[in-house]
Amino acid sequence: MKAFAKRFALVFALWTIAAICGGLADYLLAELLGRHPAFWAVFQRPLTEQWIWAALTPLVLFVAHRFPLARPALARAIVVHVAAFLLLSLLHCVVAGAVGGPLLAVPAHYPGSLLKLRFLEEIYGDIWMYWPLVCIQALIDSHARAREREERAASWRRCWPPPVWRCCERRFSRISSSTPCTPCRRWCALTPAPPRT
């Protein structure tokens, strides 16, 4: 629980930094165009959007870890991620509407659904919220697998004499078994083990 709290605090801080950068860019652009908006009002929208996505980030990372975009289940993972993206984007819009997050533009006397308007307004931006998180989780998982392979290789080097793991290193890294090839097994059977020091 403590580790999760630290990670969520880091996620919240990173999304807040992104919101501040976006708000400053909007404020400077408005000043350049001579609009002179209220300083803090400019930050209401980006902070609302990024904090909602900060809350959704653990869900995105869980789905990305559970359904990696890799073979052999690539087609299923794509379907799951498209569905998850649409559902989380809709949830984002529902929460933003509930907390009073401002829309970019609402036409006067607009008769339609504000949720539909918000969804169509936000879906492109949500692409750049959801899919980078999927890529980040893929990189985290890839790094973890690489470390696991390195630890396994180190274990093999301790278990087998140097001629064996030099011969079978590719075999060991390709499959989870730590059994050397047949010639090496015969070599080990015929070669007396060195005395342990």
N, C-alpha and C positions, 0 to 999 in steps of 0.2 A: 504493500500500500504506500509506503514511504517513497519507494522508487517511482511508482506511478505518479505520485504528487510532484516529485521533482521534474519528471518528464513533462507533465502537463503544464507546470509553471514555465518551463523552457518553451514549450509550444505557444503558450499564451503570450510570452514576452516577444517571440518572433513575429506572431501575427500582429501584435500591437505596434512593433516597429514598422511593419509593412503598412499598417493603417496610417501611422504618423507620416511616413514618406508620401503616401498617396494624398493625404490631406494637405500637406505642405505644397505638393505639386498643384493641386486644385486651387489653393489659395493664391499662389504666385501667378498662375495663369489668369485667374479672375482679376487680380491687381493689374496685370499687364493689359488686360482688355478694358480696364477702367471701371470695373463693376464694384469694387470696394466692399466685399462681403464681410459680415461679422466673423472675426477670426475663429472663434470656437464653433460656430455653426457649420463651418466647412468640414470639421472633423466628425460631425455626428454620423454622417453616412458611412465613411470608411471604417470608423471604429465599430459601428453596429455590424457591418458586413464581416469584418475580420474576426470579431469576437465570436460571432455565431459559428464561423468556420473553425475557430480554435476549439469550440465545444464539439464540433463534428469530426475533428481530426482523428481522435482515437478510433472512431467507427471506420473511417476510411482506411487507416493503417491496418486495422483488424481484417477488413475484407481483402486488402491487398496482400496481406500475409497468408490468409486462408486460401485465396484463389490467385496464385501467381500467374502472370501472363507468360506462360512457358508451356512447352509440350510436356506430356502428351495430351493434356486437357485444356489446350489453348482456346478452342471454340467455346467450351463451357465457361471458361474464365472471362472471355470477352462479353458473353451474354450477361453473366453475373455483374460485371463492372458497369455495363451500360444501364442495367436496371438499378443498381445501387446509386449510380450517378444521378439518374432522373429522380429517384426517391429522395436522396439527400438534398438535391437542388430544390425540390418541392418543399421539403421540411425546412430548409433555409428560408424560403419565401414565407412560409407560414409563421415561423418564429419572428422574422423581421417585421411582418405585418402586426404581430401581436405586441411587440415592444415599441411599435411606432417608428420603425426605421423609415427614413424619407425615401421617396421615389425620385428618380431624376427629373421626370416630367409627367404631370397628370393633366390632360386636356380639360379645359373648363367644361362643366356639366357632362363629364364622362359617364355614360350610362352602364358600362360593362363592369366586369369583375376586376377589382383591384388586385386580387391574387393572380389572375391570369395575366394582367398587365405586368405585375412584378416578375412573374415567372419568365415571361418573354424578354423582359428587360435584363434579367439577371443570368439567364442560362449561358450566354457566351462567357461572361466573367467567371461563372462557376466551373466552366471547363478548365480555366487556369487556376482554380482552387483544388479541384479533385484530382486531375491527372498528374500534376507534379508530385502530389503526395503518394500516388501509386508508384511513381518512378523512384521516389526517395525510399519507400519501403522495399522495393526490389533491390536497390543498392545495398541497403542494410542487410537483407537476407543473403545477397551474394557475398558480402564481406564475411558474414557469419559462416557461410559454407566454406569459404577459402580458409578461414582460421581453423575450422574443423578438419579440413584436409591436411593442413600443416601439422596440427597436433597428432593426427593419425599417422602421418609420415614419420614424425619424430618417434612415435611409439613403435612403428615397424623397425626403425633403425636400431632401437634398443633391443628388440626381440630377435632380430635376425642378423647374421654376420654380414659385413660389408659387401662381399660378392653377391649375396642374395638380394639385398635391397637395391643395389645398383642395377642388377639385371631386371628385377621385378618392380621397379619404382613406378613405371607407367601403369602396370597392372594394379598395383595397390591404390593408386590415385584414381583409377577408372572405376573400380568396383569396391563395394564395402567390405568384402572378404579380405582377410590378412593372410590368406594361403598363397604361398609362392607357386611358381610354375612347376611342372613335373620334373624337368632337369634339375632345378634348384633343390627340390625335395629329395631327389636321389643323391645330389651332392651333399646335402646335410646329413643324410643317413650314412653316407660313407666316410664323412669327415668327422673326426672326433671334436667335440666341443672344446673351445679353449678354456683353460681354468679361470674361474671367476676370482677377481681380486677384490 
